[in-house]
Amino acid sequence: MDATDTVPKVPLKNFKRTKIIATIGPSTDSYKVILALIESGTNGLRLNFSHGTHQERTRQIKWIREAAQAAGKPVAIIQDLQGPKIRLGDFDGLVNVAKGQSLSFGYQTNYAESGHLPLQYDLSHKVKRGERLYLYDGKVRTTITSVQQGIVYVRAENDGLLIKRKGINLPDTDFSGDIITAKDRADLVYGAGEDIDYIALSFVQTAEDIEQLRRLLKTMNSSAKIIAKIETRAAVSNIESIVEASDAIMIARGDLAVETPAESVPIVQRQIIGLGQRYAKPTIVATQMLASMTEVSEPTRAEVSDIATAVMVGADCVMLSDETANGAYPLDAVQVMKRVILYTEQHVPFQSPFTDKEDHSRQASISKAIINLAENIKAKAIVAETKSGATALQIASRRSTIPLIAVASDARTAQQLAIVYDVKSYVRPVDPHAAQKLTDWLRKNKVLEHGDMVVTASGRYPGVVGTTDTIKVRLLE
């Protein structure tokens, strides 16, 4: 039995349109909790490959698929690559820093013996004099003064404190073409043999970073799609080409707020969501959405507003990180997020504030026609057959008020569509009448009712990518 053979428990009009991604960690590392996450409204589950072992991940992937089937809905699994681990290494005690002080850093150096603070990544071949180097989430700001014999020398721009293993940000440094590490490659090989739907690429700087990963995945025969994590200053500068090259975009606001002015992040977030709609690429708003709920059971008013804002400007997904990975209230966090999404969607119907891209392609034109027809006749649903998911993505990107049901012949496509705005996906065998048969099944099971009108979209060659060419109106009897 497939997860999508289960009849929905709520009417189509009551489904949330904005999706939820939760991160698996120590707080959610059991089948029981993963099932509860999915039943509470989670549509995608993120596996953070900065932590854990492949053995643990294999167990979690198995639990996710079993739980998705038990809950009766497809769920996307996201493999989040660690990327270059640009952090301080280990040293004893704390290091007090005074404004104007000179500091030095070396790859895996012994601080007690050399006086050079240790790094977990060799920056000496990357950085240049005059570039900025931020430590401990930007709490200590420095400027590079020189690089000599593998040692990076900096001048502190403010007073502060350094602690071992804290992260480093380099907003001026070019890492493009060199962000997939040996560990990432090993994790990609592992993921290619597992049931992974998306790969999230960390520290993206240019579209070429995406293309490099795509070439790697092709050699591994992986069907996973690529999420570009936007967390660097360079990525913001190259954002439109990155959106075009990727399959989805994650606005990783933690590092982004260090690499760019914090006040610019809401504007960048809005820009990226608009580009996602323009290019039919799902967008994910991430980091600190319910940060307080890692320790307390209720959100702050600002966090509720943050989620509602993401919904109102049309994000496909909102994401939980530490809240579900390490937090004390993982299920409460998902439930709060779902309540905020539903209330916002019910009281502020989404209207895209972004200018539509002039796209005269056959697929875009058909998608526009489907939506116009469905809205004019006040259809209860759009039912679209899709092999690759492209038709559903095009329709979803236009943010229609009509619920969207996707019929896919491949479970991978249905799972990948799980994090796309407003898409409820089903897996059915290749059939010239797949959309009609699914509509009949939904009517029989009272998801749709007698007298409802639906618009179906299909192709003359079922199961073949890019052949959607037939639009029908059905009055259900």
FENNORHU-V94120 format. One record per helix or strand of 2 or more residues. SS is the DSSP state (h for helix, s for strand). FROM is the first residue (numbers start at 1). TO is the last residue. If there is no record, write none. Layout:
ss = (SS:SS)
from = (FROM:FROM)
to = (TO:TO)
This chain:
ss = (h:h:s:h:h:s:h:s:s:s:s:h:s:h:s:s:s:s:s:h:s:h:s:h:h:s:h:h:s:h:h:s:h:h:h:s:h:s:h:s:h:s:s)
from = (3:12:19:26:31:44:54:76:87:95:102:111:117:123:132:140:151:160:167:182:198:207:225:233:239:248:253:262:282:291:301:317:322:330:362:381:390:404:411:423:434:453:468)
to = (5:14:24:28:40:48:71:80:88:97:107:114:119:125:135:148:156:162:169:192:201:219:230:237:245:252:259:278:286:294:312:320:325:347:376:385:397:408:419:427:444:459:475)
